[in-house]
Amino acid sequence: MKKIAIPITSDNIIEDHFGHSRFYEIYTFSDANEIIDLKLLEAEEGCGCKSNVVSVLADEGVTFMLSGNIGNGALNKLNDAGIGVVRGCSGKSADVILEYVEGKILDSGETCSHHNHKGHQHSCSH
């Protein structure tokens, strides 16, 4: 059994940046790679990468995340918690999870270097 998290918007679209996500879908898969459960997790307000969301996801048993853009700091925190990350995902979460299971999604290998955070630019180092 494995659990995969996806940071999403309120419209079930993959959040463009991990740190901005307020919601996470957590898919539980059987050993036969079938979805057996789907849970919605609402994160604390504020920048997700500076909240306790990584420890919450780890406590939920998540071992993998399909994400849009993500900074190196958040990527390192997830990896340190035993959560692997595929970067560069976009679109409806239900479509992306199915494409991932079919082996059609690979890690982009890119982390974001800058993004707009409440009106000012800063590096994604969190």
N, C-alpha and C positions, 0 to 999 in steps of 0.2 A: 504494500500500500504506500502511496506517495501523495504529498500535498503540494500544490502549486498555487502561489498567490499572484494576483494581477491587480496593480493599482489602477483604479477606474474613476471616471467622472460620474456624476449623478445620472448620466445618460448611458452608462455601461460602455463607454468608449475608453480605451486605454489612455490614462493621464499622460500628457505630453512630458511631464517631468515628475519623477518619483517624489521629490520633496513637496510637491503641491497637492498630492493626493489626500483626499479625505475619506475615501472608501477603498476597500480591498476585497476582491472576491477570492475565496479560498476553495479551490477544487480538490476533492479527495478522489483518488483513483484506486481501483482494485488492482490486484496483481495481474489481471487480464487487460489492464490499461483502459478500463471503462470508468466513466464518471459515476461515482456512487453517492456523492454528497456535494453540495454547494452552499457555502456560508458567506454572508456579507459581514465584513468587519468595518466599523466606523472608527477612524482614527481620531486622536485628539486634535483640537484646532491648533493651527500654527504649522510651521514647516515640518513636514513629516520626517525629514532626515535628522532633525534635532529633537524629535519626540522619542517616546519609548516604543515606537512602532516595530522596530527590528526585534526587540525582545518579546513583544506580544506575538509577532509572527512566528518566532522560534518556539515560544510556549505553545502555540497552536499546532506545532509539528511540521510547519512549512519547511521544505528542503529546497525549493526552487521558486524563482520569480520571473515572470515575463514582464518586462518593463519597457517604457518609452526611453526618454533621456534620463540619465542618472549621473551624478558626480562621483569622482573617485572616492571621496570620503564615505558616502553612503554605500557605494559598492563594496568598499573594504569592510564596513560594519556588517553588511549582510553576509559577506564571505566568512568573516570571523565567527558569525553566528551559525555557520554551516548551511547557509542559504546561497545556492548558485543563482546567477542572474543571466538572462538572455536580454541584451540591450537592443534598442532600435525597433521595438514592436509598435504597431499602430493599428487603429481600427476598432471594430466591435470586439469586445472581450470574448464572446461566445465563438466568433469566427477564428480568432487568434488561438484559442486553446485547442480547437479542432485541428488547425493547421500545424500546431506544435506536435500534437499527438501523431499526426501523419508524417512527421519528420520534415515539414516544409519550412520551418523557421530556424534560422541560425543566428547566433550572436553577431551583432554588427561590429563588435570590438571597439566601439567608440564611446567615450564618456564626454559629457558636455564640459566645455571650458568656461562658458559664461552664460548667464541667463538673467532676466529681469526679475527682481525680487522687490515687490512693493515700491516700484518707481525708481529703483537704482540698480546698477549693474554690480555684480560681484562674481567671483570665481566659484565654481561648484566644488568646494573642497570639504563639504560637510557630509 
